[in-house]
Amino acid sequence: MKNKLTMKETVIVASTLFGMFFGAGNLIFPVHLGQMAGSNSWPAIIGFVITAVGIPILAVAAIGNTHSDDLQNLSGKVSGWYGVVFTTILYLTIGPFFAIPRCATVSFTTGIAPMISEQAFRTGQFIFTFVFFAVVLFFSLKPSGITTWIGRIINPVFLAFLALLIIVAMIHPGAAVADVAPEADYVDGALFNGFVEGYGTMDAIAGLAFGIVIIGAIRELGISDDGDVARETLKAGIYTGVLMVVIYLLTILMGAQSRGLFETSDNGAIALTQISSHYLGGFGSFVLAITITFACLKTALGLVTSCSEMFVKMFPGTLSYRGWAIAFTAFSFVISNVGLTAIINYAVPFLMLLYPLVITLVVMALAERSFGGSKHVYRCVTAGAFIAAIFDFAKTLPEGVQTALNIPAMTEFAGKVFPFFDIGLGWVVPSLIGLVIGLVLYKVKQ
């Protein structure tokens, strides 16, 4: 029995974590953020890194720090029923409802669609997503080999192709970042917009799910003590975080520089296609297709594995791991053919609802020794975050739904009641109020 990983083992575990984190949204959102932020890219980078790197790594560490077996165990600190409901919704969000299908649609839209005719789009999408999910299912049915497949094989291929695109773009920038005018929302609010934009990666949510996979990988390498596992998990997370920050920094700057060549795109997928085609010509489409597909394959594989393992534990006696993996993959295949735009539009409200709950849960898990892990604190903080998050959920629903439910009146009310609501941080003050109330109850009980 040993109490620490070797450097080689730490790198492999960190590479596995990076491979599961870094997928579709991690390429789309930073490039688009750079285009919108322009000369204000640096504050936008800071905000983006907090939610796209800092919180996800802390989420993985939270699982290890609290010695929780999984997310249900961690979120169950609020209450048993909350643990089941929260875990189910979170896994479905990062699983078959949004994140897994998005992996396939982003791969196709940015990598394959530019190379085929508009008439062949639907057929091409169906064939591509079928093959994509067949590969995902094949490897997800061999979960014991996830470290090998992601950490040692797929990751290096992905990084090589991404590095080629970034290096060429940096050597020949379309414009200096300082010369690019930011979009209206990023003139004064670049930091907070970058913070909220990081939600789109879904990594903070995924971090709570991936924690169990990473902890399992560390235990397989011979670490058994809970304290040692927690320490090695955080160490691997730091390695992963450093690499992610470097890539985000370069891709955001690449997006800002591309404004000297193109107008701000509707989304990062379009921007990536334009950038790769400009710098690498016809070969650029091939490079982008390979880069995106490998990135998304890695993430989809990690998500199917994590979701299947979690649902086997949550609902014993229903389906086996193999059954859940097949079900999630098949459902994701169906949803992926709805289209990228629809998936993104319907995902946003759920992210606005879940992220405040995830962030507050992670912070409490890391600081629970200071309040003895009191359920009063967990419940009051969660209640405060949830109340405000409901309004964030409502204001991002499709326009037709907002009109039918008179949502504009609700959001106008929320804007007056919750400080920072207009910049997507209306949950902060209610959470702090909940913290104060929870601490008072905790002290009274003592």
Summary of the structure (lengths in Angstrom):
residues: 446
radius of gyration: 21.4
end to end distance: 39.5
largest distance: 69.3
contacts: 1694
relative contact order: 0.17
helix: 84%
strand: 0%
